[in-house]
Amino acid sequence: MSRADRLAEIRRFGPRHLASYALFNQAVADHLGLHPTDVQCLRLISMEPGPFTTRRVAEVTGVTSSAASRLLDRLERAGYLTRRRDEHDRRRTLVSLVPEAERRLESLWDYLGEAFEARFEDNSDEELAVVVEYMRRSIELANLQIERLRGLAPG
């Protein structure tokens, strides 16, 4: 297969790949009773050492501080996190995941991750390296495209 053919395949499967993960994320959100964006933000937050500030949530998730505050309000109401005043700086609020909610989330991600890992069991180390590089580049590209979209006029 030629390089042009491979690039055509990437163009054809790329949107399907992205859509499949959006639909998967929706299924996870439905299972948890959350909005899909909140699921992804919660996943990113759960990967951070806590407790953390609203500012850190905004940085990790790429949303504005006011959007991060609303996100935290929703996740707190849903029972996934708590907030408390910082003992050393009373102006700051620290956010922590609720331990039981964190355990439930980790159990779900472990359960779903088993099938993900099993899918790659027969791949060579070299093939896995290509997948990892693809993921890294996709993250970089997504961040770049987010910035590009934010710079465009709406519509």
C-alpha positions in Angstrom: 0.0 0.0 0.0 1.4 3.4 -0.9 1.9 6.3 1.5 -1.0 8.2 -0.2 -3.2 5.2 0.3 -2.2 5.1 4.0 -2.9 8.8 4.4 -6.3 8.3 2.7 -7.0 5.5 5.3 -6.1 7.8 8.1 -8.4 10.5 6.7 -11.2 7.9 6.4 -10.8 6.3 9.8 -9.8 9.4 11.8 -13.3 10.8 12.2 -14.7 7.3 13.0 -12.0 6.8 15.6 -12.8 10.1 17.2 -16.5 9.5 17.1 -16.1 6.0 18.6 -14.4 7.5 21.6 -17.0 10.3 21.9 -19.7 7.6 21.9 -17.7 5.5 24.4 -17.4 8.6 26.7 -21.1 9.1 26.4 -21.7 5.5 27.5 -19.4 6.0 30.5 -21.2 9.3 31.3 -24.6 7.6 31.2 -23.3 4.8 33.4 -22.1 7.4 36.0 -25.0 9.8 35.6 -22.7 12.6 34.5 -22.2 14.8 31.5 -19.6 13.5 29.1 -17.4 16.6 29.6 -17.6 16.1 33.3 -16.5 12.5 33.0 -13.3 13.5 31.1 -12.6 16.4 33.5 -13.1 14.0 36.4 -10.7 11.5 34.8 -8.1 14.2 34.4 -8.6 15.4 37.9 -8.3 11.9 39.3 -4.9 11.5 37.7 -3.6 14.6 39.6 -2.1 14.4 43.1 -4.6 16.1 45.4 -5.8 18.1 47.0 -5.9 20.7 44.2 -7.2 24.2 43.6 -9.8 25.4 41.2 -7.0 27.1 39.2 -5.2 23.7 38.9 -8.5 22.1 37.7 -8.7 24.8 35.0 -5.1 24.2 33.9 -5.5 20.4 33.8 -8.8 20.5 31.9 -8.2 23.5 29.7 -11.3 25.3 30.8 -11.6 28.8 32.2 -11.6 29.4 36.0 -15.3 30.1 36.0 -16.0 27.0 34.0 -13.8 25.0 36.4 -15.8 26.4 39.3 -19.1 25.3 37.7 -17.6 21.9 36.9 -16.5 21.5 40.5 -20.0 22.5 41.7 -21.6 19.8 39.5 -19.1 17.1 40.7 -19.5 18.1 44.3 -23.3 17.9 44.0 -22.9 14.4 42.4 -20.8 13.3 45.3 -17.4 12.9 43.6 -15.5 15.6 45.5 -15.4 17.9 48.5 -14.0 21.3 49.1 -12.4 22.8 52.1 -10.5 26.0 53.0 -6.7 25.8 52.8 -5.4 25.8 56.4 -2.3 27.8 55.3 -4.0 30.3 53.0 -7.7 30.8 53.9 -8.3 32.6 50.6 -7.8 29.3 48.8 -10.2 26.4 48.5 -8.8 22.9 48.2 -10.6 20.2 46.3 -10.3 16.5 47.0 -12.0 13.4 45.5 -14.3 11.6 47.9 -12.4 8.4 48.7 -15.4 6.0 48.0 -16.1 7.8 44.7 -12.4 7.6 43.8 -12.5 3.8 44.5 -15.6 3.3 42.3 -14.1 5.3 39.5 -10.8 3.4 39.6 -12.7 0.1 39.7 -14.6 1.2 36.6 -11.4 2.4 34.7 -9.7 -0.9 35.7 -12.6 -2.9 34.4 -12.7 -1.0 31.1 -8.9 -1.0 30.9 -8.7 -4.8 30.9 -10.3 -5.0 27.5 -8.2 -2.2 26.2 -5.0 -3.9 27.3 -6.2 -7.3 26.0 -6.7 -5.7 22.6 -3.0 -5.0 22.4 -1.7 -8.3 23.8 -0.6 -9.6 20.4 1.2 -6.5 19.3 5.0 -6.3 19.3 6.9 -3.8 21.4 7.6 -1.8 18.2 3.9 -1.7 17.3 3.1 -0.6 20.9 5.7 2.2 20.6 3.9 3.4 17.4 0.6 3.4 19.3 2.1 5.4 22.2 3.7 7.9 19.8 0.3 8.2 18.0 -1.3 9.0 21.3 1.3 11.6 22.2 1.0 13.3 18.9 -2.8 13.2 19.0 -2.8 14.9 22.4 -0.5 17.6 21.1 -2.5 18.1 17.9 -5.8 18.2 19.9 -4.4 20.9 22.1 -3.2 22.9 19.1 -6.5 22.5 17.4 -8.3 23.7 20.5 -6.2 26.9 20.5 -6.8 27.3 16.8 -10.6 27.0 17.3 -10.6 29.4 20.2 -9.0 32.0 17.9 -11.7 31.6 15.2 -14.8 33.7 15.1 -17.9 31.7 16.1 -19.8 30.1 13.3 
